[in-house]
């Protein structure tokens, strides 16, 4: 004997219409349009969760770059210096420190400058021994 799917289908439709509450017009009332809209909304949500991470990273880089340039250093040199000093702060932490604790950020920049000066001196010395 065939089992009708009525109860399961009604439950699924109810779940779908609950999910599209707040949508406008047929996107809320019509089954096919509601399904398509919900699917599309899911795709946008998936994509934009990743885009949000990228845009925040850009913001952090802009903030750190501005703070570093105020102290007379370029962003790329600063990041290189961080690697040399093995300071493991990420860009988000650096931007927060630059905004809320300028004294600590000045100390970080000083350590980075020191490491960059040592690195540059070593590079110049290597180049001098190659040419000599």
N, C-alpha and C positions, 0 to 999 in steps of 0.2 A: 504494500500500500504506500502511495506517495505521501510524504510529509510536507505539508504546505510551509512556506518560509515566512508567513505573515508576521509572526511575533519578532523574529530576528531582524527582518527587514525594517519593521517599524522602529525597533530599538536603534538600529543603525541610522535611520533617518533622523530620529530624535537627537542622537548624539551629534550628527552633522549640523542640524539646525541650531543646536545649542552653541556649537563652535562658531557659527557665522553670525551670532547675535551682534548687532551693532553695525553690520554692513548695510548698504543703502540699496533700496529698490529690490529688483529681482535677484540680486546677489544674496539677499537674505531669504526671499520667499520661494524661489524656483529651485528645484532639486539639482538639475544639471548645472545650472549657473553657479549655485552655491558650492557644488563639488569642485568645479573648475577654479573658482575664486579662492577656495580654501587651499587647493593645491598650489596655486600661484603664490599665495601669501606665505606658504611654507617655504617655497623656493627663495622668495625675497628674504625671509627671516634667516635662512641658512647662509645665503650670500652675504647679508649685511652683518652677521655676527663676525665674519672674517674681516669685512671692510672696516668695521669699528676698531678692530685691533690695529689695522694699518693707519687709520686716521689719528688714533691716539699716539702711536709711535711718531708720526710726523709732528704732532704737537709737542711731544717731549723733546724731540731733536731741535725744533725751533726755539724752545725755551732755553735749552742748554747752550745752543749756539749763541743766542743773544747774551746770556750770562757770561760766556767765555770771551766773546768779543769785547764786552765791557772791560774785561781784565787783560785785554791786549793779546789774545791768542786766537788762532783759528780752530774751528770745531774739529776738523780732521786731525790736526796736530794734537789736540786735547785728547781725543779718543785713542790715538796712537800712544800718547804718554800714559794714559790710564792702563793700557795693556803692558807697557814697560814697567810701571810701578806695581802691577798686579793688584790694582784696586778693582774689586769685582762688583761694583755698583752698576745696575742697569740704568737705562736712560730715564725711566720713570722716577727712580730714586734720586738720580742726579738733578732732575728738574725740580723735584720737591725740596731738595736741600738748597738749591740755588734760590728758590723763592722764599722759603721759610727760615733758612739758617745761613745767611751770607758769610758769616765768619768761618763756618766749617767749609763752605764751598771755596773760600779764599785759601784755606789750608790745603785743600785738595789740589787747587790750581798751582799752589807753590810747590807741592811735591811733584806734580806732573812736570812743571817747568824744570825742576832740578833733574829729573830723569831724562827729559828731552835734551838738556844741555850736555849731560854725560854721554847720551847716545850720539848726539851730533859730533861731539869731540872724538869719540871712538871712530865714527864714520870718516871724519876728516883725516884722522891718523892712518886709517887703512888706505885711503886714497893717496895719501902722501907716500906711503911705502910702496904702493904699486907704481907710481910715476917715477920714483927715485931709482 
